[in-house]
Amino acid sequence: MSVSGSAVPRRVFVFRTLSFIPATAAGLAACTHLDAFAGQAGSYTPSFFTDSEWRFVNAFVDRLIPHDEVGPGAVEAGVPIFIDQQMGTKYGYGGLWYMHGPFAENPPPTLGYQLNLTPRQLYKAGIAAADHAITQAHGKSFAALDDATKDEVLKAMEAGTLDIGKSPPSNTLFGFFWQNTQEGYFSDPAYGGNKDAAAWAMIGFPGARGDYLEWVDQYGKKYPYAPTTIESAENAG
Amino acid sequence: MNITEKHVDAVIVGSGWTGMIMAKELTEAGLKVVILERGPARDTYPDGAYPKTMDELAFIQRSRLFQDMSKDTVTIRHGVDDVAVPYRQIGAFKPGTGLGGAGLHWSGQHWRVFPEELQLRSHYEQKYGKSFIPPDMTIADWGVSYDELEPHFTFAEQVFGTAGHAYRVNNQIVGNGDGNIFEANRSAPYPMPAQKNPYSAEIFWKACAENGLHPFSQPSANTSGPYTNPYGCQMGPCTFCGFCSGYACFNYSKASPNVNILPALRLSPNFELRTDANVQKINLDSTGKRATGVTYVDSQGNTHIQPGDLVIAGTFAYNNAHLLLVSGIGQPYDPKTGQGVVGKNLVYQTMATIQAFFEPGKFTNPFIGAGGNSVTVDDYNGDNFDHGPAGFVGGAPVWCNQAGTKPISGIPVPEGSPKWGSGWKKAVTDSYVNTVSFDIHGTNMAYRQCYLSLDPTYTDSHGQPLLRFTFDWQNNDIKMSRWIAGKMIPVAQSMNPKSIKVLAKNFGDHFDTRPYQTTHLAGGTMMGTDPKQSVVNRYLQSWDVSNLFVVGSGVFPQGLGYNPTGTVVALAYWSAKAIRNQYLKNPGALVSA
């Protein structure tokens, strides 16, 4: 392969060849469901979460990774869509985990996840219990709180001090949100998040580029090309 | 339905490195061989095909090539009086399932062993005195020497297309002396020149040299150019794509059983491979001293009896101990009495990491990388330094392994960075391409209280008891890890970073099964010279059942500083040679008990 010069346009370099993908084709799959997704849930209809859960999810991940001058926020990146779609996969149904009992009551945290809850069950039960506890404490549901109060709630959940019961505890719910949010933010855009690979561009990760033979010993030099996604690499043939 | 299969000369359980090597060697010897692999068929296409393989979510977070935990796992407890709970999700270690085993999704760090590590107990006793070894430390000699294994290390490097820089070949220093000065003598150089060093590895090299250490380019089974191995299998040059550990290599650059052995093995009329064949037990005759074959279950739930004259247990690390325990072969180990051997000496790897953070503009570009590629120092590995004043057994190679950092798995950020929110976003953005990270890949010694047994409660999808780990960190290893970390902090400082973060275990820390550490588990079917103290003899032949050979890292009496694969495969070739040259001529015990 040959890549030279600094004039390679953004978003079009793909593995083993240089070719131009029409902008309309490049973003087509993403646009169909992300088009109206501006700052909130937009027109995407969640297939797993209910309307009130969807507001909770959007508000929650918006505080985990807010929009700012550094880069995209989780909502504009499509993280809620990612999480909703993951709930329909084997992962969502707990199908990747050993889920046979007995389930230990108070195992040491170092021995890992021991709840009898799949991600689908955990989100449903956890969001309901958390929003109930938050409404009791603050008089309104999580999505209706101001940002500073939301962040206080997140900190309490992260520490496990917000009491929402044990199925799941609040720090476990927080942990699932944070793990899935990072996954949606940084995974290939094919999974519904990381819209336009903007989170990759933010940190400088070239994605599915696949070949750095000519870059491995260019020490201290900024890698100049925009991220390649699985879809853009496939379209380039 | 019960099906009895046709008799074969050798039944091999598992299609990873050891099973595949044994199949190649035994078919070459004219034996009719069948490999039984519990998982599905896998190959570069489709499992590693570009660009779909460049998918961190699918391969790492959703375990594309790892063991299906919904069907089978292990249980873990920290102490002998605790109740174990299942390892429900992939975390600290990533066992494989399917053709090629963990050899398909390994990194490719391809090491030998230090001669003294094979005589660990006697070496320490002679040099440092018997009382230097803690009373609960059950380390042992292996019963095989480096000189005996050397030809097999050499051949394995040729099979793997390993790229490296030899230091001493036939007792002559070669090249410009940039190899590893601590390396034992070799009979041949590496078949391929060392890979290029990515930037962070180059920075590490310079900083180590400034601190009087001896850096070198470590041997990598990610090949540095086009290569054809002794079996005629071909590899292409590594492009530093950074998708090695956890992935199947799309470039045919990373050695795997699938790429480096199977294409040649398939040409043998004596060879048969059956995937989705989950071996449940090794069958014994009425004397209990001879294996008659194995019983396995296929994907439709049918039970098959596979008769054979020779049985090779070539499953992943600890699974051989499970197979022996459920088959009633050998005496199970009891930590209270110290009696028994099967399951004894479960060991792992004691990891510590040092991260140096630079201002934006450094551009270490950590997405460029190869799993086997590192710059390493062995000054604190093996017995390359005086352990007397240090006061611990063991050591560690220290390496800067720029292997391809992907964003979901975690981007290193300076101490005190926010864990989420805008502050987190700024920290990952500032740090991702401006960090140098290096690892202290420490030994884990063997202890009386760390072992494998059958779990009394939990079962797999076939109703077999799960294997139970009883394992926790011990002070000797934490002391080793912290001591070496202390020695390496000046190396990070001399890189002139804006900050340094040291991730090392504290005394009293428990084994945490959640964050990934390594998949380098070993022990449980240890080799040795005394049938009361080991499961297999020096040729990896069962002391109890002479037509059973047990191959893999399970035979290690204790952990190594290096990654295990190089020693695992050298031992497989060593064992195969004993079968071909001795056992087949006169079947029976190769070492009298």
Contacts between the chains, C-beta under 8 A, distances in Angstrom:
chain1	res1	chain2	res2	distance
A	15	B	50	6.3
A	15	B	51	6.5
A	63	B	421	6.9
A	64	B	420	4.8
A	64	B	421	6.9
A	65	B	420	7.2
A	65	B	421	7.4
A	65	B	424	7.5
A	65	B	425	6.0
A	66	B	421	6.5
A	66	B	422	5.4
A	66	B	425	7.9
A	68	B	422	4.8
A	68	B	425	6.9
A	70	B	422	6.9
A	70	B	425	5.1
A	70	B	426	5.2
A	70	B	429	5.5
A	71	B	425	6.1
A	71	B	429	6.5
A	89	B	62	7.7
A	90	B	62	7.8
A	91	B	62	5.7
A	94	B	70	7.9
A	95	B	70	5.7
A	96	B	62	6.4
A	96	B	63	5.8
A	96	B	68	7.8
A	96	B	69	6.2
A	96	B	70	6.4
A	96	B	89	7.3
A	96	B	90	8.0
A	97	B	69	5.5
A	97	B	70	6.3
A	97	B	88	4.9
A	97	B	89	5.1
A	98	B	69	4.9
A	98	B	70	6.2
A	98	B	72	7.8
A	98	B	73	4.5
A	98	B	86	4.9
A	98	B	87	7.4
A	98	B	88	4.5
A	98	B	89	7.9
A	99	B	70	6.8
A	99	B	88	7.1
A	100	B	86	7.4
A	100	B	458	6.6
A	100	B	459	7.5
A	102	B	457	6.8
A	104	B	83	7.2
A	104	B	85	4.8
A	107	B	85	5.0
A	108	B	78	7.2
A	108	B	510	6.7
A	109	B	514	8.0
A	110	B	78	7.7
A	110	B	510	4.9
A	110	B	511	6.6
A	110	B	512	4.2
A	110	B	513	6.5
A	110	B	514	7.0
A	111	B	76	5.9
A	111	B	77	7.7
A	111	B	78	7.9
A	111	B	85	5.2
A	111	B	87	7.9
A	111	B	513	5.6
A	112	B	85	7.8
A	112	B	87	6.6
A	112	B	88	6.2
A	112	B	89	6.2
A	112	B	91	5.7
A	112	B	513	4.7
A	112	B	514	5.2
A	113	B	88	5.5
A	113	B	89	5.5
A	114	B	85	5.6
A	114	B	86	7.8
A	114	B	88	6.8
A	151	B	421	7.2
A	154	B	420	7.4
A	158	B	419	7.4
A	158	B	420	7.8
A	178	B	419	7.9
A	178	B	420	6.0
A	182	B	407	7.9
A	182	B	408	5.8
A	183	B	57	5.8
A	183	B	61	5.7
A	183	B	408	5.4
A	186	B	56	7.5
A	186	B	406	7.9
A	186	B	407	3.9
A	186	B	408	4.7
A	187	B	55	7.7
A	187	B	56	6.4
A	187	B	57	3.8
A	187	B	61	7.8
A	187	B	408	6.2
A	188	B	54	7.8
A	188	B	55	5.6
A	188	B	56	7.8
A	188	B	57	6.7
A	191	B	57	6.0
A	199	B	407	7.5
A	200	B	407	7.1
A	202	B	425	7.8
A	202	B	429	5.6
A	203	B	407	6.3
A	203	B	411	7.0
A	203	B	428	5.9
A	203	B	429	5.3
A	203	B	432	4.1
A	203	B	433	7.3
A	204	B	365	7.8
A	204	B	367	7.8
A	204	B	432	5.9
A	204	B	433	4.6
A	205	B	367	5.5
A	205	B	406	7.4
A	205	B	407	5.4
A	205	B	432	6.8
A	206	B	367	5.8
A	207	B	54	7.1
A	208	B	50	7.8
A	208	B	51	4.5
A	208	B	54	3.7
A	208	B	55	7.8
A	209	B	241	7.3
A	209	B	367	7.6
A	210	B	50	5.8
A	210	B	51	6.8
A	210	B	54	6.3
A	210	B	239	6.6
A	210	B	241	4.7
A	210	B	243	7.9
A	210	B	250	7.3
A	211	B	239	4.2
A	211	B	240	7.7
A	211	B	241	6.4
A	212	B	239	6.5
A	212	B	240	4.3
A	212	B	241	6.9
A	212	B	242	7.5
A	212	B	365	7.9
A	212	B	367	7.6
A	212	B	368	4.1
A	213	B	237	7.2
A	213	B	238	8.0
A	213	B	239	4.8
A	213	B	240	6.2
A	215	B	240	7.6
A	215	B	365	7.1
A	215	B	368	5.8
A	216	B	196	4.9
A	216	B	197	7.9
A	216	B	198	5.4
A	216	B	240	4.8
A	216	B	368	5.4
A	217	B	196	5.1
A	217	B	197	7.3
A	217	B	198	7.7
A	217	B	199	7.8
A	217	B	202	7.9
A	219	B	199	4.4
A	219	B	202	6.2
A	220	B	199	6.4
A	220	B	362	6.7
A	220	B	363	5.1
A	220	B	364	8.0
A	221	B	363	5.9
A	221	B	365	7.9
A	222	B	363	5.3
A	222	B	433	7.9
A	223	B	363	7.5
A	223	B	365	5.6
A	223	B	367	7.7
A	223	B	368	7.9
A	223	B	433	7.8
A	228	B	51	7.6
A	230	B	51	4.8
A	230	B	52	6.1
A	230	B	54	6.5
A	230	B	55	6.4
A	233	B	50	7.2
A	233	B	51	3.7
A	233	B	54	7.8
A	234	B	51	6.1
